[in-house]
Amino acid sequence: MDARSVALLRDILGSTGWVERTRALGLALRTTRSPGGLLVVGTPAEEPWHLAAHLGDEARLAGLPQLTPTLVRWSPPPGAPAHLRIGMDRIERARRGETLFVVTEDRAPEALLERVGDARRTGATILALDGGDPDLEGLAHEALAVPERAPLSFDGAQHLVSMAAGETGRRPGLRERLARLLERVSGPQVAE
C-alpha cells in the first residue's frame, strides 16, 4: 500500500474513529528514546517485517531516528544480515526508554506473553496492535485491537499506524483533503 492509498483509506475512515485510534498508537511509538530501541515482534508464525520496513521508512523520511525499528525474530537464520539476525533474547535486554511493540492478529503465545511481562517489569513501554487478545492487551500500556468485523483490515491498520508514527506536520484541512480526493477521482489537472 503506497502513501496515496493510505491517505485515501484515512479519508474513507475519517468519521469512524479508526484514524484517531491508529494515530494515538503511532504517536505512542515515538516515545522511544533512541534508535534501535523500538523492538517490533510478532509470533513464530507471523513476523511483522512489513510493518518494520514501513517504520524504517517513516523514521528516515521524518527525521525521527528513534522510530528506527529493531525486528525481533523467533528463529533468525544464522546467515541472515545483521539486522535480520536479532533473536528473542533482545527482549530480555529491553529497558526503560525502549518500546516493545507486539504486532499479532492471532493470540500471543504464552512464551511471548512471559517475555512481554518481563520487559514491562524492567521499564520498557509495551504497545500492542492485535486482533483482540485480552492477555496481551492486559500487559500493554497502550493497545489497539482490530477485530475481524472492523471496517479495515489488520494490514490496513498497520499502514495507518506506521504513517501516523512518522507524521510531523500539521493535518491537512478539509479543503486540502477534498482537493486530494477530487484529484484521485478525476485525475490530475493538465495544463493546455
Beta strands, then each sheet from edge to edge (+ up, - down):
strand 1: 38-41
strand 2: 69-72
strand 3: 99-104
strand 4: 125-130
strand 5: 142-145
sheet 1: 2+ 1+ 3+ 4+ 5+
end
